Amino acid sequence: MVQQTSIDSYIEVKLELGYRQRQVLKALLYLKEANNREIAEFLGMPINSVTPRIHELRKCGRVGYSKLAIDPITQRSTIKWKLL
């Protein structure tokens, strides 16, 4: 279940952002928190398309650090992102 405030925020910024940025925001809206690989997998796109979008969304204050975690697939330490 997605909070109404999250939906309202998403709608508010929808017109300000590019298509891929909006896709990443939608993925995080659904996933709540995820690393770049998980977002890429969810969206069915290469990770090198997600990583720059996360950077852009962090710069404009839409996405932020959630926690450090071990990725279950790669077994590497990774940063989980969340909507702000």
C-alpha positions, 0 to 999 in steps of 0.5 A: 500500500502506497501512502497518499502523501507519496502519491501526491509528491510523485504527481507534483514532481512528475512534470519537472523530471525526465522520463527515466527519472520518473521511472526510477521514482515510480520503482522506489514508490513501489519498492520502498527502498532498493539498490541500483541493481534491484531498481534496474531489475524491477524496471527491466533496464540496464543498471547503467541507465539507473545509476545516473538517474539516482545521482540526479535524483539525489542532487535534486533532493528526491532520493536519499540514503536508506541503509547499507545492506548486502545484495542477496544476488551479488553478495556485495555491500550496497546502498539502498535508496528511498524517496525523500 
